[in-house]
């Protein structure tokens, strides 16, 4: 019984840690523009990290996409929800106002 509880606890902790790894709080420094194909753009944060937003050339914006340009202007933090795939630059799935919550 103790082994079962330990395994379940470990599984729960692992799930929480993995879920947190896919969110990050950033302040956007610069939106670098669209890539060659025109269906995604890249932006840089104040820490120098680069992230990518796929939005089909602007015709299919992601949730909270406008918050990225607001962050450039106001220097306020936003929470990025990232794709599980760890490609570089990381692909952003959605953006939320303010710092990420655990």
C-alpha positions, 0 to 999 in steps of 0.5 A: 500500500505504501508503494502504491501511495508513493507511486501515485504521489510521484506521478502527481508531482511529476505531472505538476512539474511537467505542466509548469515547464510549459509556462513562462513569465516574460516581458517582450522586448521586440517583435522581430517580424514574420518568417520567410513563409509569412505564417509565423512570427518571432519575438525576443524577450528582455532576457534574450530568449526567442519564441515563435507564434504560428498564426497563419499569417495573421488570419488565425491569431492565438489567444492573447496574441495582442498582449505581446505587442502590449508588453513591448509598449508597457514592459508588463509581464505576460504568461506564455503557454508553450507547446510541449515540443521543445524546438527552438525557438519555442512555439507559443500556444497562448498568452495570458496577462500577468505573471504565470501562476503555479 
